[in-house]
Amino acid sequence: MIETPDEYRKLVEQKMLARTERHVRENQAEQDEQAREAQATQVAQARAEHAVQLHAAERRQQDEVAEARRSRPTLMAQFRSNPAGLRHVATLREVCLHCGSEQVRCQSDTLPRVLVCPDCGTQWSAYSCWSCATGLLDTRDPETPPCPQCGWSKCAVCGACNPRGCSTNPYNSELRQRDEVTV
């Protein structure tokens, strides 16, 4: 029992303080829950946006492949008569220019990657330059002729041929063109 007005006042103050603290905790919990929901919404929106972007990229790639397929006969006729620049046409890298087969197989996993047409037996190599990484090589392209010394295709960008080294260029696996620092 409460005996004095001071005790009553202290009890009321304690109850008010407890109610205020409970109210603050409840507000904080509500704010935390709203922040979690907002964060979950942002994550869901980011995922949805990423999925849309992936779908758009996939669709663009499918369209590019379809366009490449539609233009392939024209490109094949063009490069059969003059193969200069063939290495820049990605859609023809793994297509036999001789018979037009797309069922090309890779005969080796090491460089130079030898591609073989199972229909007519034509062999060629098509790969990126190991030295500069920007040059494209294709043994069917006269602009990347075989090195007279080692037989590897010479890069039209940096002139590298065999990664083990060749006396016709200064590059080997320890010194590549992209390793050189220009001042």
Residue pairs with C-beta under 8 A, 6 or more apart in sequence:
2 8
2 11
68 90
68 91
69 91
71 91
72 91
72 92
72 95
75 89
75 91
75 92
76 92
76 95
76 97
76 100
79 85
79 86
79 89
79 92
79 97
79 140
80 97
83 97
83 140
83 141
83 142
84 141
84 142
84 143
85 141
85 143
86 92
86 97
86 138
86 140
86 141
87 93
87 126
87 136
87 137
87 138
87 141
87 143
87 144
87 156
88 136
93 126
93 138
94 102
94 104
94 115
94 126
95 101
95 102
95 104
96 102
96 104
96 117
96 119
96 120
96 122
97 122
97 140
98 117
98 120
98 122
99 117
99 119
99 120
99 122
101 117
101 118
101 119
101 120
103 117
103 118
103 119
104 115
104 116
104 117
104 118
105 115
105 116
105 118
106 113
106 114
106 115
106 116
107 114
107 115
107 116
107 123
108 114
111 127
111 130
111 163
112 125
112 127
112 137
112 139
112 152
112 153
113 125
113 126
113 127
114 123
114 124
114 125
115 123
115 124
115 125
115 126
116 122
116 123
117 123
124 138
124 139
124 140
125 137
125 138
125 139
125 153
126 136
126 137
126 138
126 139
126 140
127 136
127 137
128 134
128 135
128 136
128 137
129 135
129 136
129 137
129 155
129 157
129 158
129 160
129 177
130 160
130 163
130 173
130 176
131 155
131 158
131 160
131 163
131 171
131 176
131 177
131 178
132 155
132 157
132 158
132 160
132 176
132 177
132 178
133 178
134 157
135 144
135 155
135 156
135 157
135 158
135 160
136 144
137 144
137 153
137 155
138 144
138 153
139 146
139 153
143 156
144 153
144 154
144 155
144 156
145 153
145 154
146 152
146 153
146 154
147 153
147 154
147 161
147 162
147 166
147 168
148 168
149 161
149 166
149 167
149 168
150 161
150 162
150 166
150 168
151 162
152 161
152 162
152 166
153 161
154 160
154 161
154 168
154 169
155 161
157 177
158 169
158 171
158 177
159 168
159 169
159 171
160 169
160 171
160 176
160 177
161 168
161 169
162 172
163 171
163 172
163 173
164 172
164 173
165 171
165 172
165 173
166 172
171 177
